[in-house]
Amino acid sequence: MESDQAKPGTPDAASDSVAQHFYSGALERIRRFMLVLGPLVVVAIWFAFGLRSALGLAVGCAIAYLNFHWLKRVVSALGDRATGTNTTQSGKGVVLRFLLRYVLMALGAYGILTVSPASLNGLLAGLFLPVGAIVCEAGYELYVALARGL
């Protein structure tokens, strides 16, 4: 009786390894999509709605990018701490960085609101930058899955 799982050395095992390698790079691709989408959207908003909205959007995109980066590091640190593979970071430091993300977002919103209330919509829209990058990544993964059969 044969098993449904791929055995080492079979073509299925090789394709699973390629697929696993491809999908393991998703976070890095999302980060790159954010770096490309942010400036493109800021320029488009500048032409469509003016400088104030574009500045608010740029601040929102910067906060979203930092938030994504720090969240990735916090999750990695918590995973390392839970498995005991890395004990160099204190639990307090991990929690402090986690909370600092929200303080940064609140300070950015307060600063924008006091300087230019019209820019607040841009700031809030900029915070959705990771969503746009994730949608781009999903589209790319769909393309690769259909084109290469991963």
C-alpha positions as CSV (number, residue, x, y, z in Angstrom):
1,M,0.0,0.0,0.0
2,E,1.5,3.3,-1.1
3,S,1.4,6.5,1.0
4,D,0.0,9.7,-0.5
5,Q,2.9,11.7,0.9
6,A,6.0,12.4,-1.3
7,K,9.0,10.3,-0.6
8,P,12.5,11.9,-0.6
9,G,14.1,11.8,-4.0
10,T,10.8,11.8,-5.9
11,P,9.8,14.6,-8.2
12,D,7.0,15.6,-5.7
13,A,9.5,16.1,-2.9
14,A,11.7,18.3,-5.2
15,S,8.7,20.4,-6.2
16,D,7.6,20.7,-2.6
17,S,11.0,22.0,-1.7
18,V,10.9,24.6,-4.5
19,A,7.4,25.7,-3.5
20,Q,8.5,26.0,0.2
21,H,11.5,28.1,-0.8
22,F,9.3,30.3,-2.9
23,Y,6.7,30.9,-0.3
24,S,9.2,31.4,2.5
25,G,10.3,34.6,0.7
26,A,6.8,36.2,1.0
27,L,7.7,38.6,3.9
28,E,10.7,40.0,2.0
29,R,8.6,40.4,-1.2
30,I,5.9,42.2,0.8
31,R,8.5,44.6,2.2
32,R,9.8,45.3,-1.3
33,F,6.2,45.9,-2.5
34,M,5.7,48.4,0.3
35,L,8.9,50.2,-0.7
36,V,7.7,50.5,-4.3
37,L,4.0,51.1,-3.7
38,G,4.5,53.9,-1.0
39,P,6.3,56.4,-3.2
40,L,4.1,55.6,-6.3
41,V,0.9,56.2,-4.3
42,V,2.3,59.4,-2.7
43,V,3.1,60.9,-6.1
44,A,-0.3,59.9,-7.4
45,I,-2.1,61.5,-4.4
46,W,0.1,64.6,-4.7
47,F,-1.1,65.2,-8.3
48,A,-4.7,64.3,-7.5
49,F,-5.3,65.9,-4.1
50,G,-2.4,68.2,-3.3
51,L,0.7,68.4,-1.2
52,R,-1.0,68.2,2.3
53,S,-2.7,64.9,1.5
54,A,0.5,63.6,0.0
55,L,2.5,64.5,3.1
56,G,-0.1,62.9,5.3
57,L,0.0,59.8,3.1
58,A,3.8,59.7,3.2
59,V,3.8,59.9,7.0
60,G,1.2,57.1,7.1
61,C,3.2,55.0,4.8
62,A,6.4,55.5,6.8
63,I,4.6,54.6,10.0
64,A,3.1,51.5,8.4
65,Y,6.5,50.4,7.0
66,L,8.1,50.8,10.4
67,N,5.2,49.1,12.1
68,F,5.5,46.1,9.6
69,H,9.2,45.9,10.2
70,W,8.9,46.0,14.0
71,L,6.0,43.6,14.1
72,K,8.0,41.1,12.1
73,R,10.9,41.5,14.6
74,V,8.6,41.2,17.6
75,V,6.9,38.0,16.3
76,S,10.3,36.5,15.5
77,A,11.6,37.4,19.0
78,L,8.5,36.0,20.6
79,G,8.9,32.8,18.6
80,D,12.5,32.5,19.5
81,R,11.7,33.1,23.2
82,A,8.9,30.6,23.2
83,T,11.1,27.9,21.7
84,G,14.1,28.8,23.8
85,T,16.4,29.3,20.7
86,N,17.3,32.9,21.6
87,T,17.6,34.2,25.1
88,T,19.5,37.4,24.4
89,Q,16.3,39.6,24.3
90,S,14.4,40.3,27.4
91,G,10.7,39.8,27.5
92,K,10.3,43.4,28.7
93,G,12.2,44.7,25.6
94,V,10.0,42.7,23.3
95,V,6.8,44.0,24.9
96,L,8.1,47.6,25.0
97,R,8.9,47.5,21.2
98,F,5.4,46.0,20.6
99,L,3.8,48.9,22.5
100,L,6.1,51.5,21.0
101,R,4.5,50.8,17.6
102,Y,1.1,52.1,18.8
103,V,2.6,55.1,20.6
104,L,4.3,56.0,17.3
105,M,1.1,55.8,15.4
106,A,-0.8,57.9,18.0
107,L,2.0,60.6,17.9
108,G,1.9,60.7,14.1
109,A,-1.9,61.1,14.1
110,Y,-1.8,63.7,16.8
111,G,1.0,65.7,15.0
112,I,-0.8,65.6,11.7
113,L,-4.1,66.5,13.3
114,T,-2.7,69.5,15.0
115,V,-0.7,70.8,12.0
116,S,-3.1,70.0,9.2
117,P,-6.4,68.3,9.8
118,A,-6.8,67.8,6.1
119,S,-3.8,65.5,6.1
120,L,-5.4,63.1,8.5
121,N,-7.2,61.2,5.7
122,G,-3.9,60.8,4.0
123,L,-2.2,59.5,7.2
124,L,-5.0,57.0,7.7
125,A,-4.9,55.8,4.1
126,G,-1.1,55.4,4.4
127,L,-1.5,53.1,7.3
128,F,-3.1,50.6,4.8
129,L,0.2,50.3,2.8
130,P,0.8,46.7,4.1
131,V,-2.7,45.7,2.8
132,G,-1.8,46.9,-0.7
133,A,1.5,45.1,-0.5
134,I,-0.1,41.9,0.6
135,V,-2.6,42.2,-2.2
136,C,0.3,42.5,-4.6
137,E,2.0,39.5,-3.1
138,A,-1.2,37.5,-3.4
139,G,-1.5,38.4,-7.1
140,Y,2.2,37.5,-7.6
141,E,1.8,34.2,-5.9
142,L,-1.3,33.4,-7.9
143,Y,0.6,34.2,-11.1
144,V,3.5,32.0,-10.1
145,A,1.2,29.2,-9.1
146,L,-0.6,29.3,-12.4
147,A,2.5,29.9,-14.6
148,R,4.9,27.5,-12.9
149,G,2.5,25.1,-11.2
150,L,3.8,25.7,-7.7
